[in-house]
C-alpha cells in the first residue's frame, strides 16, 4: 500500500484541529455553565436581600424617644420579643424590628447594659 506522506500530514493536522475545536467548545460550554451558575446564585442572593425590609437606625428619632421617656420617668421594660440572643447588641435587633431596636437603645441608656 502506497501512502502519500502529505496526505497523512493533512489528516493528522485535520485531526489536531478537530480535537482543539472540540476541546475549546467544551471549555466554552464549561465557562457558560459556570457563568450561568454564578448568575443564578447572584439572582437568588438579590431576591433574598430585597425580600428583607430595610430598617435605618434613625438616631435622631431614637434620641428624641429616649429623651421623652426619661422626662416622663418611664422605666424601660425587659425584653419580651423573639429575636434577642446572648452576645447581641441593639444593632443586631435592627435587622428584625426597628421598635425593638429603639427600645433596646433606651434600655441600654437607662441601665447601662443590654438585655439578659
C-alpha positions as CSV (number, residue, x, y, z in Angstrom):
1,X,0.0,0.0,0.0
2,X,1.4,3.3,-1.0
3,X,0.7,6.2,1.5
4,X,1.2,9.7,0.4
5,X,3.1,11.4,3.3
6,X,1.5,14.8,2.5
7,X,-2.0,13.2,2.7
8,X,-1.1,11.7,6.0
9,X,0.2,15.0,7.4
10,X,-3.0,16.6,6.2
11,X,-5.1,14.1,8.0
12,X,-3.1,14.5,11.2
13,X,-3.4,18.3,11.0
14,X,-7.1,18.0,10.4
15,X,-7.5,15.6,13.4
16,X,-5.5,18.0,15.6
17,X,-7.6,21.0,14.6
18,X,-10.8,18.9,15.3
19,X,-9.6,18.0,18.8
20,X,-8.7,21.5,19.5
21,X,-12.0,22.7,18.3
22,X,-13.9,20.1,20.4
23,X,-11.7,20.9,23.4
24,X,-12.3,24.6,23.1
25,X,-16.0,24.0,22.7
26,X,-16.1,22.0,25.9
27,X,-14.1,24.8,27.7
28,X,-16.6,27.4,26.4
29,X,-19.5,25.2,27.5
30,X,-18.0,24.8,31.0
31,X,-17.4,28.6,31.2
32,X,-21.0,29.3,30.1
33,X,-22.2,26.7,32.7
34,X,-20.1,28.4,35.4
35,X,-21.4,31.9,34.3
36,X,-25.0,30.6,34.4
37,X,-24.5,29.1,37.9
38,X,-23.0,32.4,39.1
39,X,-25.9,34.4,37.6
40,X,-28.4,32.1,39.3
41,X,-26.6,32.4,42.6
42,X,-26.5,36.2,42.3
43,X,-30.2,36.4,41.4
44,X,-31.1,34.3,44.4
45,X,-29.0,36.4,46.7
46,X,-30.5,39.6,45.3
47,X,-34.0,38.3,45.8
48,X,-33.2,37.3,49.4
49,X,-31.7,40.7,50.2
50,X,-34.5,42.6,48.6
51,X,-37.2,40.5,50.4
52,X,-36.0,41.7,53.8
53,X,-37.1,45.1,54.9
54,X,-34.5,47.8,55.2
55,X,-34.6,49.4,58.7
56,X,-32.5,52.5,59.2
57,X,-31.1,53.4,62.6
58,X,-32.7,56.9,62.7
59,X,-30.5,58.2,65.6
60,X,-32.4,61.5,65.9
61,X,-35.7,59.7,66.4
62,X,-34.2,57.3,68.9
63,X,-32.6,60.1,70.9
64,X,-35.9,62.0,70.9
65,X,-37.8,58.9,72.1
66,X,-35.2,58.2,74.8
67,X,-35.3,61.9,75.9
68,X,-39.1,61.9,76.1
69,X,-39.2,58.6,78.1
70,X,-36.6,59.8,80.5
71,X,-38.5,63.1,81.0
72,X,-41.7,61.0,81.8
73,X,-39.6,58.9,84.1
74,X,-40.7,55.7,82.4
75,X,-38.7,52.6,83.2
76,X,-37.8,50.5,80.1
77,X,-39.4,47.0,80.3
78,X,-37.4,43.8,80.0
79,X,-37.2,42.3,76.5
80,X,-40.2,40.1,75.5
81,X,-39.5,39.7,71.8
82,X,-38.3,36.7,69.9
83,X,-35.0,38.0,68.4
84,X,-32.7,38.7,71.3
85,X,-29.7,36.3,71.7
86,X,-26.8,36.4,74.2
87,X,-24.0,38.4,72.7
88,X,-26.3,40.6,70.7
89,X,-26.2,44.4,70.7
90,X,-29.1,46.7,69.9
91,X,-27.8,46.9,66.4
92,X,-28.5,43.2,65.9
93,X,-32.2,43.8,66.6
94,X,-32.3,46.4,63.8
95,X,-32.4,43.7,61.1
96,X,-35.7,42.4,62.6
97,X,-37.7,45.2,64.1
98,X,-37.0,49.0,64.4
99,X,-39.2,49.4,67.5
100,X,-37.3,46.6,69.4
101,X,-34.0,48.3,68.3
102,X,-35.3,51.7,69.6
103,X,-36.4,50.1,72.9
104,X,-33.1,48.3,73.3
105,X,-31.3,51.6,72.9
106,X,-33.5,53.1,75.6
107,X,-32.9,50.1,77.9
108,X,-29.2,50.3,77.3
109,X,-29.1,54.0,78.0
110,X,-31.2,53.6,81.2
111,X,-29.5,50.6,82.7
112,X,-26.0,50.8,81.1
113,X,-26.3,47.1,79.9
114,X,-28.0,45.0,77.3
115,X,-30.9,42.6,77.9
116,X,-30.2,39.3,79.6
